[in-house]
Amino acid sequence: MSEIDTPSSIALKSIYEENKKFIVIGLTGRTGSGCSTSAKILSSEELEIPADGYSGISDNELRKHRIVRKFIQKKWHPFECLQIRTVITRYILLLNFSEFCKFTADTLERDLHETIERLSTIKDQYENLNIEVTAHLASPENTSNEINDKKKFAYQLYFKTLPIFADTLRDALKKISLDAYTKIYQTAGDNIRASGLANTSKFDHDKVFSFPKIINKIIKAAHYCARIENRPCYIVIDAIRNPYEAIYFKERYASFYLVSINTENRNRLEHLRKNHKFSELQIENLDKKEYPSKLSGTQKFVSQNIQKCIEFSDIHIHNPRSAQFSNVELKCQLAWYISLILHPGLVMPTSAENCMQIAYTVKQSSGCISRQVGAAVTDANYSVKSVGWNNTPQGQVPCLLRNAEDLILGEDNLAYSDYEKNDPLFRKALEEKFNPLKKSPLLDGRNLSFCFKDIQNEIEGEKNQVHTRSLHAEENAFLQISKHGGVKLQGGILFTTASPCELCSKKAYQLGISLIIYIDPYPGIATRHTLLSGQHSPKMQLFRGAVGRAYHQLYQPVMPYKDELETLLSIPKKTNKKSIRNKSLENENKELRFQIEELKREIVHLRNK
């Protein structure tokens, strides 16, 4: 115990120590957005950020930034980076060298003998690691000593050995073709999610969580090693690309945060072309892989889906890519949220976070069974004027509350339109699709909701958005203002959990919205076609901040800050009035004595004259 420690201050420190011992951050984002750069920043021994923040920061936000900077300089501890490619490498190494060469040749559609020849430079290293990894997995763990030895080996393997070999393997594959490494690791990743093996895509439902289960074991190994070395265990996972892996960790760790790293698409594309030397075809294939237009069946569990990962994220970081080497703005944001993880309530949320949290909350009211979206409209000073979510017009029944069986059997008639109840083509399509399913045991008590738009588009053989029953969230927010008397929106701000489509973009433009802050880009042409034309067009801005559970976890103080300082520093709550009075009299006496001395000196001076 130090001289200034008290029982109360020690108790307070121990509460915050729990936040400092173990943190897991999962990064997600499209290739080229800055996940690897963020992981590198988090893994650095020091985090240097300027006292004056970055350009465009307001006065109060600058004050918050300085508080964060002062705190993180005292509390910074580097993260250890667990790369997903390292975990994929582990699965690859379970194949012998011949099997790996065949898998590579089949995936790249190359000649097997040529592939073996090109990879021959890494054969010895590959085979040695193959033996080492296989032996590690087969080793017994019957006693506590055996379990602990295995954890120590796993920590060394995944954080030291395999990252280096993954670089070697990448360089060898790139000698086959520039995109060989990306294709091999993407295919292996999908295969692992499907089957638990790197070289087969046959779906095995028991292996759906194969990936996160291995990562979970690695985290436990790292946590064990950190405990015996008496140091914090901070891990950053680079990068999570399937939303169900993120859900797996959220359900297991209160200290897990999914952080999306986002950048404007034009910056991302420029980075891919300039730094990664990607061709336009490679970029197109990459985007299709990471942002699939539609996934069905088992593909939901197997494929990458960055859009859904971003939607599930707890914290959103905007990487402006304006400074390729210093990354000041990126560092400042990472420092902000790491500080809040370590000390909740250290600073207040930004105005944008407050408003987006409102939009994020109201989206839960949406009855849409495809995607929930929330929106909030404010004036230029972030005063909320209206909220909205994608839902049916007031008085109609949301899709989530309707049941195909009810419609087929003629029950709950008020929930369905005259067209749905009586049109022969629609009835036929509905019954063919849902009659066999209405008594399925797989429903297991679930409501058999259906999407009217999907059925109608199947009938017409088109993909027509006009048949949606719901108003869009932004549209609903605009209409609520009109419905209740109207408010001037010129220069206002629109917050939306997904950037607006072409139709809502036109409405925002017409209402005089000056700024649209959004989380996830809508896959349409709204920005380039509607918002980037004419005069006084709204500015689009990617959201940065915490939402959902993270908003409350990071900004809810453990105790009121005044109480925290009083507890920590033993600041007396009551002052001694008598002591203050005596001190005041003492000061007055000093002042009188000083004045008397001054008068004496003045008298002596006059006499001498």
C-alpha positions as CSV (number, residue, x, y, z in Angstrom):
1,M,0.0,0.0,0.0
2,S,1.4,3.4,-1.0
3,E,1.4,6.4,1.3
4,I,-1.7,7.9,-0.4
5,D,-3.7,4.7,-0.7
6,T,-6.7,4.3,1.5
7,P,-9.1,1.3,1.9
8,S,-11.7,3.2,-0.3
9,S,-9.2,4.1,-3.1
10,I,-8.0,0.4,-3.1
11,A,-11.6,-0.8,-3.4
12,L,-12.3,1.6,-6.3
13,K,-9.1,0.6,-8.1
14,S,-10.0,-3.1,-7.8
15,I,-13.4,-2.4,-9.5
16,Y,-11.7,-0.9,-12.5
17,E,-9.0,-3.6,-12.5
18,E,-11.6,-6.1,-13.6
19,N,-12.0,-4.0,-16.8
20,K,-8.3,-3.9,-17.3
21,K,-7.4,-7.6,-17.1
22,F,-9.2,-9.0,-20.1
23,I,-10.4,-7.4,-23.3
24,V,-11.3,-9.0,-26.7
25,I,-11.9,-6.8,-29.7
26,G,-13.0,-8.3,-33.0
27,L,-12.4,-6.1,-36.1
28,T,-14.6,-6.3,-39.1
29,G,-14.9,-4.4,-42.4
30,R,-14.4,-4.7,-46.1
31,T,-10.9,-5.4,-47.5
32,G,-9.1,-2.1,-47.9
33,S,-11.1,-0.3,-45.1
34,G,-8.3,-0.5,-42.6
35,C,-8.8,-3.5,-40.3
36,S,-5.1,-4.6,-40.6
37,T,-3.9,-1.0,-39.9
38,S,-6.2,-0.8,-36.9
39,A,-4.9,-4.1,-35.6
40,K,-1.3,-2.8,-36.0
41,I,-2.1,0.4,-34.1
42,L,-3.7,-1.6,-31.3
43,S,-0.7,-3.9,-31.2
44,S,1.9,-1.1,-30.9
45,E,3.9,-0.6,-27.7
46,E,2.9,3.0,-27.5
47,L,-0.1,5.0,-28.8
48,E,1.0,8.5,-29.7
49,I,-1.9,10.9,-30.4
50,P,-1.6,14.7,-30.7
51,A,-2.9,17.0,-28.0
52,D,-4.8,19.1,-30.6
53,G,-6.7,16.2,-32.0
54,Y,-7.5,16.3,-35.7
55,S,-9.0,18.8,-38.1
56,G,-12.7,19.7,-37.7
57,I,-13.0,18.7,-34.1
58,S,-15.2,21.1,-32.0
59,D,-14.1,22.8,-28.7
60,N,-15.9,20.4,-26.4
61,E,-14.9,17.3,-28.4
62,L,-11.3,18.6,-28.2
63,R,-11.6,18.8,-24.4
64,K,-12.9,15.2,-24.3
65,H,-10.0,14.2,-26.6
66,R,-7.5,15.7,-24.1
67,I,-9.0,13.8,-21.2
68,V,-8.8,10.6,-23.2
69,R,-5.2,11.3,-24.3
70,K,-4.1,11.9,-20.7
71,F,-5.8,8.7,-19.6
72,I,-4.5,6.5,-22.3
73,Q,-1.0,7.7,-21.9
74,K,-1.1,6.3,-18.4
75,K,-3.1,3.2,-19.0
76,W,-2.0,2.0,-22.5
77,H,-1.1,-1.7,-22.9
78,P,-0.6,-3.3,-26.3
79,F,-3.0,-5.8,-27.7
80,E,-1.9,-9.2,-29.1
81,C,-3.1,-9.7,-32.6
82,L,-4.8,-13.0,-33.5
83,Q,-5.2,-13.0,-37.3
84,I,-8.0,-15.2,-38.8
85,R,-5.5,-16.2,-41.5
86,T,-3.4,-17.7,-38.8
87,V,-6.3,-19.9,-37.8
88,I,-7.0,-20.8,-41.4
89,T,-3.3,-21.7,-41.7
90,R,-3.7,-24.1,-38.8
91,Y,-6.5,-25.9,-40.7
92,I,-4.4,-25.9,-43.9
93,L,-1.5,-27.6,-42.1
94,L,-3.8,-30.5,-41.1
95,L,-3.5,-31.4,-44.8
96,N,-0.3,-33.1,-45.8
97,F,1.8,-31.3,-48.5
98,S,0.4,-33.4,-51.4
99,E,-3.2,-32.7,-50.2
100,F,-2.5,-29.0,-49.9
101,C,-1.0,-28.9,-53.4
102,K,-4.1,-30.6,-54.8
103,F,-6.4,-28.3,-53.0
104,T,-4.5,-25.3,-54.3
105,A,-4.5,-26.6,-57.9
106,D,-8.2,-27.4,-57.8
107,T,-9.2,-24.0,-56.3
108,L,-7.0,-22.1,-58.8
109,E,-7.8,-24.4,-61.7
110,R,-4.1,-25.0,-62.3
111,D,-2.0,-28.0,-63.3
112,L,-1.2,-30.1,-60.3
113,H,2.5,-30.8,-61.3
114,E,3.1,-27.1,-61.9
115,T,1.5,-26.2,-58.6
116,I,3.7,-28.7,-56.7
117,E,6.8,-27.3,-58.4
118,R,5.9,-23.7,-57.6
119,L,5.3,-24.6,-53.9
120,S,8.4,-26.8,-53.6
121,T,10.4,-24.0,-51.9
122,I,8.2,-24.3,-48.8
123,K,7.8,-28.1,-48.7
124,D,10.2,-28.9,-45.9
125,Q,8.9,-26.1,-43.7
126,Y,5.3,-27.1,-44.4
127,E,5.9,-30.7,-43.6
128,N,7.7,-29.9,-40.3
129,L,4.8,-27.7,-39.2
130,N,2.3,-30.3,-40.4
131,I,3.9,-32.8,-38.0
132,E,4.1,-30.3,-35.2
133,V,0.4,-29.2,-35.5
134,T,-0.9,-32.7,-35.9
135,A,1.1,-33.9,-32.8
136,H,-0.2,-30.9,-30.8
137,L,-3.8,-31.7,-31.5
138,A,-3.3,-35.4,-30.8
139,S,-1.4,-34.9,-27.5
140,P,-3.2,-36.0,-24.3
141,E,-4.7,-33.6,-21.8
142,N,-5.7,-35.8,-18.9
143,T,-3.9,-33.9,-16.1
144,S,-3.9,-30.3,-15.3
145,N,-0.2,-30.1,-16.1
146,E,-0.9,-31.6,-19.6
147,I,-3.7,-29.1,-20.2
148,N,-1.5,-26.2,-19.1
149,D,1.4,-27.3,-21.3
150,K,-1.0,-27.6,-24.2
151,K,-2.2,-24.0,-23.6
152,K,1.4,-22.7,-23.5
153,F,2.2,-24.5,-26.8
154,A,-1.0,-23.2,-28.4
155,Y,-0.1,-19.6,-27.4
156,Q,3.4,-19.9,-28.9
157,L,1.9,-21.6,-32.0
158,Y,-0.8,-19.1,-32.9
159,F,0.8,-15.9,-31.8
160,K,4.5,-16.5,-32.8
161,T,5.0,-19.5,-35.2
162,L,2.0,-19.5,-37.5
163,P,1.9,-15.8,-38.3
164,I,5.4,-16.0,-39.7
165,F,4.6,-19.2,-41.7
166,A,1.4,-17.6,-43.0
167,D,3.5,-14.8,-44.5
168,T,5.8,-17.4,-46.1
169,L,2.8,-19.3,-47.5
170,R,1.3,-16.1,-48.9
171,D,4.5,-15.2,-50.7
172,A,4.7,-18.7,-52.2
173,L,1.1,-18.6,-53.4
174,K,1.5,-15.2,-54.9
175,K,4.2,-16.7,-57.2
176,I,1.4,-18.7,-58.8
177,S,-0.8,-15.7,-59.3
178,L,-1.4,-12.3,-57.6
179,D,-4.8,-13.4,-56.3
180,A,-3.9,-17.0,-55.5
181,Y,-3.4,-16.2,-51.8
182,T,-6.8,-14.5,-51.5
183,K,-8.6,-17.2,-53.3
184,I,-7.0,-20.1,-51.3
185,Y,-7.7,-18.5,-47.9
186,Q,-11.2,-17.4,-48.8
187,T,-12.1,-20.9,-50.1
188,A,-10.4,-22.6,-47.1
189,G,-12.3,-20.2,-44.7
190,D,-15.7,-21.1,-46.3
191,N,-14.8,-24.8,-46.3
192,I,-13.9,-24.7,-42.6
193,R,-17.2,-23.0,-41.7
194,A,-19.0,-25.7,-43.7
195,S,-17.2,-28.9,-42.9
196,G,-14.5,-28.2,-40.3
197,L,-11.9,-29.0,-43.0
198,A,-9.9,-26.7,-45.3
199,N,-10.3,-28.8,-48.5
200,T,-14.0,-29.8,-48.5
201,S,-17.1,-27.8,-48.8
202,K,-19.6,-30.5,-47.8
203,F,-21.8,-29.0,-45.2
204,D,-21.8,-30.5,-41.7
205,H,-24.2,-28.8,-39.3
206,D,-22.1,-29.9,-36.3
207,K,-19.1,-27.8,-37.7
208,V,-20.9,-24.5,-38.0
209,F,-19.0,-23.0,-35.1
210,S,-15.8,-24.8,-35.8
211,F,-14.0,-21.5,-36.5
212,P,-15.0,-19.6,-33.4
213,K,-14.5,-22.6,-31.1
214,I,-10.9,-22.9,-32.2
215,I,-10.5,-19.1,-31.7
216,N,-12.1,-19.4,-28.3
217,K,-9.5,-22.1,-27.3
218,I,-6.7,-19.8,-28.5
219,I,-8.1,-16.9,-26.4
220,K,-8.2,-19.2,-23.3
221,A,-4.6,-20.2,-24.0
222,A,-3.6,-16.5,-24.2
223,H,-5.6,-15.7,-21.1
224,Y,-3.9,-18.5,-19.2
225,C,-0.4,-17.4,-20.2
226,A,-1.2,-13.8,-19.3
227,R,-2.4,-14.8,-15.8
228,I,0.8,-16.8,-15.0
229,E,2.9,-13.9,-16.2
230,N,0.7,-11.4,-14.2
231,R,-0.1,-9.1,-17.1
232,P,-3.4,-8.0,-18.8
233,C,-4.8,-10.1,-21.7
234,Y,-5.8,-7.8,-24.5
235,I,-6.6,-9.6,-27.8
236,V,-7.6,-8.1,-31.2
237,I,-9.0,-10.5,-33.8
238,D,-8.3,-9.4,-37.4
239,A,-10.8,-9.9,-39.0
240,I,-14.3,-11.4,-38.4
241,R,-16.2,-11.8,-41.6
242,N,-19.2,-14.0,-40.7
243,P,-21.8,-12.5,-38.4
244,Y,-22.5,-15.8,-36.5
245,E,-18.9,-15.9,-35.4
246,A,-19.4,-12.4,-33.9
247,I,-22.6,-13.6,-32.1
248,Y,-20.7,-16.6,-30.7
249,F,-18.2,-14.3,-29.0
250,K,-20.8,-11.7,-27.8
251,E,-22.7,-14.5,-26.0
252,R,-19.5,-15.7,-24.3
253,Y,-17.6,-12.6,-23.3
254,A,-19.0,-9.4,-21.7
255,S,-15.6,-7.9,-22.6
256,F,-16.0,-8.6,-26.3
257,Y,-16.6,-5.7,-28.7
258,L,-17.2,-6.0,-32.4
259,V,-15.6,-3.0,-34.0
260,S,-16.3,-2.1,-37.7
261,I,-13.6,-0.1,-39.6
262,N,-15.3,1.8,-42.4
263,T,-14.0,4.2,-45.1
264,E,-15.6,5.9,-48.1
265,N,-15.8,3.4,-50.9
266,R,-13.7,5.6,-53.3
267,N,-10.9,5.7,-50.7
268,R,-11.1,1.9,-50.3
269,L,-11.0,1.3,-54.1
270,E,-8.0,3.6,-54.5
271,H,-6.2,1.8,-51.7
272,L,-6.9,-1.6,-53.3
273,R,-5.7,-0.4,-56.7
274,K,-2.6,1.5,-55.5
275,N,-1.4,-0.5,-52.5
276,H,-2.6,-4.1,-53.3
277,K,-2.3,-3.8,-57.1
278,F,-5.8,-5.3,-57.5
279,S,-7.3,-5.3,-61.0
280,E,-10.9,-4.2,-61.6
281,L,-12.0,-7.8,-62.0
282,Q,-10.3,-8.8,-58.7
283,I,-12.1,-6.0,-56.9
284,E,-15.4,-7.0,-58.4
285,N,-15.0,-10.6,-57.3
286,L,-13.8,-9.5,-53.9
287,D,-16.9,-7.3,-53.4
288,K,-19.2,-10.1,-54.5
289,K,-17.5,-12.4,-52.0
290,E,-17.6,-10.0,-49.0
291,Y,-21.0,-8.3,-49.8
292,P,-23.1,-11.1,-51.3
293,S,-26.4,-9.8,-52.8
294,K,-28.4,-12.7,-51.3
295,L,-27.6,-15.7,-49.2
296,S,-29.9,-18.7,-48.6
297,G,-29.8,-22.0,-46.8
298,T,-26.5,-23.1,-45.4
299,Q,-24.6,-20.3,-47.2
300,K,-25.7,-17.9,-44.4
301,F,-23.5,-19.9,-42.0
302,V,-20.6,-20.5,-44.4
303,S,-20.1,-17.3,-46.5
304,Q,-18.6,-14.0,-45.6
305,N,-21.1,-11.3,-45.0
306,I,-19.5,-8.0,-44.1
307,Q,-22.7,-6.0,-44.4
308,K,-24.3,-8.1,-41.6
309,C,-21.1,-7.9,-39.5
310,I,-21.2,-4.1,-39.8
311,E,-24.9,-4.1,-38.8
312,F,-24.1,-6.2,-35.7
313,S,-21.1,-4.1,-34.7
314,D,-20.9,-2.4,-31.3
315,I,-18.5,0.4,-32.3
316,H,-18.0,2.0,-35.6
317,I,-14.7,3.6,-36.5
318,H,-14.4,5.9,-39.5
319,N,-11.0,5.6,-41.3
320,P,-10.7,8.7,-43.5
321,R,-7.4,7.5,-45.1
322,S,-6.4,11.1,-45.4
323,A,-3.0,10.5,-43.9
324,Q,-1.6,7.1,-45.1
325,F,1.3,7.1,-42.7
326,S,0.3,8.9,-39.5
327,N,-3.4,7.6,-39.2
328,V,-4.0,10.3,-36.6
329,E,-7.8,10.3,-36.8
330,L,-7.9,6.5,-36.7
331,K,-5.6,6.4,-33.6
332,C,-7.7,9.0,-31.8
333,Q,-10.9,7.0,-32.3
334,L,-9.3,3.8,-31.2
335,A,-7.8,5.5,-28.1
336,W,-11.2,7.0,-27.3
337,Y,-13.0,3.6,-27.2
338,I,-10.2,1.7,-25.5
339,S,-10.2,4.4,-22.7
340,L,-13.9,4.0,-22.3
341,I,-13.6,0.2,-22.1
342,L,-11.1,0.6,-19.3
343,H,-13.0,3.4,-17.6
344,P,-16.7,3.7,-18.5
345,G,-18.0,7.2,-18.3
346,L,-14.6,8.8,-18.6
347,V,-16.2,11.3,-21.1
348,M,-19.8,11.8,-22.4
349,P,-21.0,10.5,-25.8
350,T,-20.7,12.8,-28.9
351,S,-23.9,14.4,-30.1
352,A,-23.8,12.1,-33.2
353,E,-23.7,9.1,-30.9
354,N,-26.7,10.3,-28.9
355,C,-28.8,10.7,-32.0
356,M,-27.7,7.5,-33.7
357,Q,-28.4,5.6,-30.5
358,I,-32.0,6.8,-30.7
359,A,-32.2,5.7,-34.4
360,Y,-30.6,2.3,-33.4
361,T,-33.1,1.9,-30.6
362,V,-36.3,2.7,-32.5
363,K,-35.4,0.2,-35.3
364,Q,-36.3,-2.5,-32.9
365,S,-39.9,-1.4,-33.3
366,S,-39.8,-2.4,-37.0
367,G,-42.0,-5.4,-37.9
368,C,-40.1,-6.0,-41.2
369,I,-38.9,-9.6,-41.4
370,S,-36.1,-8.8,-43.9
371,R,-34.2,-6.0,-42.1
372,Q,-34.8,-3.5,-39.4
373,V,-33.8,0.1,-40.0
374,G,-34.1,3.1,-37.8
375,A,-33.8,6.9,-38.5
376,A,-33.8,10.1,-36.5
377,V,-34.1,13.7,-37.9
378,T,-32.6,16.6,-36.1
379,D,-32.0,20.3,-36.6
380,A,-28.5,21.6,-37.2
381,N,-27.9,21.6,-33.4
382,Y,-28.7,17.8,-32.9
383,S,-32.2,18.5,-31.4
384,V,-34.3,15.5,-32.4
385,K,-37.4,16.5,-34.3
386,S,-38.7,13.1,-35.4
387,V,-37.9,9.3,-35.4
388,G,-39.0,6.6,-37.7
389,W,-38.5,2.9,-38.5
390,N,-39.3,0.8,-41.5
391,N,-42.9,-0.5,-40.9
392,T,-46.3,-0.7,-42.4
393,P,-48.6,2.4,-42.3
394,Q,-50.3,3.0,-39.0
395,G,-53.4,0.8,-38.8
396,Q,-51.9,-2.0,-40.9
397,V,-50.4,-5.1,-39.4
398,P,-46.6,-5.5,-39.6
399,C,-45.3,-8.6,-41.5
400,L,-43.7,-10.1,-38.3
401,L,-47.2,-10.3,-36.7
402,R,-48.9,-11.9,-39.7
403,N,-49.1,-15.7,-40.3
404,A,-49.4,-17.5,-43.7
405,E,-51.5,-20.2,-42.1
406,D,-54.0,-17.6,-40.9
407,L,-54.3,-16.2,-44.4
408,I,-54.7,-19.6,-45.9
409,L,-57.4,-20.6,-43.4
410,G,-59.2,-17.2,-43.6
411,E,-58.4,-16.2,-40.0
412,D,-57.5,-12.8,-38.6
413,N,-59.0,-11.1,-41.7
414,L,-58.2,-7.6,-40.6
415,A,-54.4,-8.3,-41.0
416,Y,-54.7,-9.1,-44.7
417,S,-55.6,-7.0,-47.8
418,D,-58.5,-7.7,-50.1
419,Y,-55.9,-8.6,-52.8
420,E,-54.2,-11.2,-50.6
421,K,-57.5,-12.8,-49.6
422,N,-59.1,-12.9,-53.1
423,D,-56.6,-12.7,-56.0
424,P,-56.4,-16.3,-57.5
425,L,-52.8,-16.0,-58.7
426,F,-51.6,-14.7,-55.3
427,R,-53.6,-17.4,-53.4
428,K,-52.1,-20.1,-55.6
429,A,-48.5,-18.9,-55.1
430,L,-49.1,-18.5,-51.4
431,E,-50.6,-21.9,-50.9
432,E,-48.0,-23.7,-53.0
433,K,-45.2,-22.1,-51.0
434,F,-46.7,-22.3,-47.4
435,N,-49.3,-25.1,-47.3
436,P,-46.7,-27.8,-46.9
437,L,-44.9,-25.8,-44.3
438,K,-47.6,-24.6,-41.9
439,K,-47.5,-27.8,-39.8
440,S,-43.8,-28.3,-40.0
441,P,-42.2,-29.5,-36.7
442,L,-39.2,-27.4,-37.6
443,L,-41.2,-24.3,-36.8
444,D,-41.0,-25.3,-33.2
445,G,-43.5,-22.7,-32.1
446,R,-42.3,-19.9,-34.5
447,N,-44.8,-17.7,-36.3
448,L,-45.0,-18.5,-40.1
449,S,-44.5,-14.9,-41.2
450,F,-44.2,-14.2,-44.9
451,C,-43.0,-11.3,-47.2
452,F,-45.7,-10.1,-49.5
453,K,-43.2,-8.4,-51.8
454,D,-41.2,-11.6,-52.4
455,I,-44.4,-13.6,-53.4
456,Q,-45.7,-10.8,-55.7
457,N,-42.3,-10.4,-57.4
458,E,-42.2,-14.2,-58.0
459,I,-45.6,-14.0,-59.6
460,E,-44.5,-11.1,-61.9
461,G,-41.0,-12.5,-62.4
462,E,-39.4,-9.2,-61.4
463,K,-37.5,-7.6,-58.6
464,N,-39.7,-4.6,-57.8
465,Q,-39.4,-2.6,-54.6
466,V,-42.7,-0.9,-55.1
467,H,-44.5,-4.0,-53.7
468,T,-43.0,-3.6,-50.2
469,R,-45.7,-3.1,-47.6
470,S,-43.4,-1.0,-45.3
471,L,-42.5,2.6,-45.4
472,H,-38.8,3.1,-45.2
473,A,-37.4,4.4,-41.8
474,E,-36.3,7.8,-43.2
475,E,-39.6,8.2,-45.1
476,N,-41.5,7.4,-41.9
477,A,-39.5,10.0,-39.9
478,F,-40.2,12.7,-42.5
479,L,-43.9,11.9,-42.6
480,Q,-44.2,12.0,-38.8
481,I,-43.0,15.6,-38.9
482,S,-45.6,16.5,-41.6
483,K,-48.3,14.5,-39.7
484,H,-47.9,16.5,-36.5
485,G,-47.8,20.0,-37.8
486,G,-44.5,20.3,-39.6
487,V,-41.1,21.6,-38.6
488,K,-38.5,23.5,-40.8
489,L,-35.8,21.0,-41.7
490,Q,-33.6,23.3,-43.8
491,G,-30.0,22.6,-42.7
492,G,-31.1,19.6,-40.6
493,I,-29.4,16.2,-40.1
494,L,-30.7,12.7,-41.0
495,F,-29.3,9.8,-38.9
496,T,-30.0,6.4,-40.4
497,T,-28.7,2.9,-39.5
498,A,-28.5,2.2,-43.3
499,S,-27.8,4.9,-45.9
500,P,-30.9,6.0,-47.7
501,C,-32.1,4.5,-51.0
502,E,-32.8,6.5,-54.1
503,L,-36.4,7.3,-53.1
504,C,-35.6,8.5,-49.5
505,S,-32.5,10.4,-50.8
506,K,-34.8,12.5,-53.0
507,K,-37.1,13.3,-50.1
508,A,-34.1,14.3,-47.9
509,Y,-32.8,16.5,-50.7
510,Q,-36.2,18.2,-51.1
511,L,-36.6,18.8,-47.4
512,G,-33.3,20.6,-47.3
513,I,-31.4,18.1,-45.2
514,S,-27.7,19.2,-45.1
515,L,-26.1,16.1,-43.7
516,I,-26.8,12.4,-43.7
517,I,-25.0,10.3,-41.1
518,Y,-25.3,6.6,-41.8
519,I,-23.8,3.3,-40.6
520,D,-24.0,0.9,-43.5
521,P,-24.0,1.7,-47.2
522,Y,-27.2,0.8,-49.1
523,P,-26.3,-1.2,-52.2
524,G,-27.8,1.2,-54.7
525,I,-27.0,4.3,-56.7
526,A,-28.5,6.8,-54.3
527,T,-25.2,8.6,-53.4
528,R,-23.7,8.9,-56.9
529,H,-27.0,9.6,-58.7
530,T,-29.3,11.4,-56.4
531,L,-27.2,13.0,-53.7
532,L,-24.2,14.0,-55.8
533,S,-26.1,16.2,-58.2
534,G,-27.4,19.7,-58.4
535,Q,-26.9,22.5,-55.8
536,H,-27.1,22.3,-52.0
537,S,-26.9,18.5,-52.0
538,P,-26.7,16.8,-48.6
539,K,-23.3,15.7,-47.4
540,M,-22.9,12.0,-46.7
541,Q,-20.9,11.1,-43.6
542,L,-20.0,7.6,-42.2
543,F,-21.0,7.3,-38.5
544,R,-18.3,7.0,-35.9
545,G,-19.3,5.9,-32.4
546,A,-20.8,3.2,-30.1
547,V,-24.4,2.0,-30.4
548,G,-26.6,-0.6,-28.7
549,R,-25.3,-2.4,-25.7
550,A,-21.8,-0.8,-26.1
551,Y,-23.3,2.7,-25.8
552,H,-24.5,1.9,-22.4
553,Q,-21.5,-0.2,-21.3
554,L,-19.0,2.6,-22.3
555,Y,-20.8,5.7,-21.2
556,Q,-22.5,4.5,-18.0
557,P,-20.1,5.4,-15.1
558,V,-19.4,2.9,-12.4
559,M,-20.3,5.7,-9.9
560,P,-20.9,9.4,-10.3
561,Y,-17.6,11.1,-11.2
562,K,-17.7,13.4,-8.2
563,D,-18.1,10.4,-5.9
564,E,-15.3,8.6,-7.7
565,L,-12.9,11.5,-7.1
566,E,-14.0,11.9,-3.5
567,T,-13.5,8.1,-2.9
568,L,-10.1,8.0,-4.7
569,L,-8.6,11.2,-3.2
570,S,-10.4,11.2,0.2
571,I,-11.7,14.7,-0.5
572,P,-13.6,15.7,2.7
573,K,-17.3,16.2,2.1
574,K,-17.7,18.8,4.8
575,T,-15.4,21.8,5.4
576,N,-14.4,23.0,8.9
577,K,-16.2,26.4,9.1
578,K,-14.2,27.4,12.2
579,S,-11.0,26.6,10.4
580,I,-12.0,28.7,7.4
581,R,-13.0,31.6,9.6
582,N,-9.7,31.5,11.5
583,K,-7.8,31.3,8.2
584,S,-9.7,34.3,7.0
585,L,-8.9,36.3,10.1
586,E,-5.3,35.3,9.8
587,N,-5.2,36.6,6.2
588,E,-6.8,39.8,7.3
589,N,-4.2,40.3,10.0
590,K,-1.4,39.7,7.6
591,E,-2.8,42.3,5.3
592,L,-3.1,44.9,8.1
593,R,0.5,44.2,9.2
594,F,1.6,44.7,5.7
595,Q,-0.2,48.0,5.4
596,I,1.3,49.2,8.7
597,E,4.8,48.4,7.5
598,E,4.1,50.3,4.3
599,L,3.0,53.4,6.3
600,K,6.1,53.3,8.5
601,R,8.3,53.2,5.4
602,E,6.4,56.1,3.9
603,I,6.9,58.2,7.2
604,V,10.6,57.5,7.3
605,H,10.8,58.5,3.6
606,L,9.0,61.8,4.3
607,R,11.2,62.6,7.3
608,N,14.4,62.0,5.3
609,K,13.1,64.6,2.7
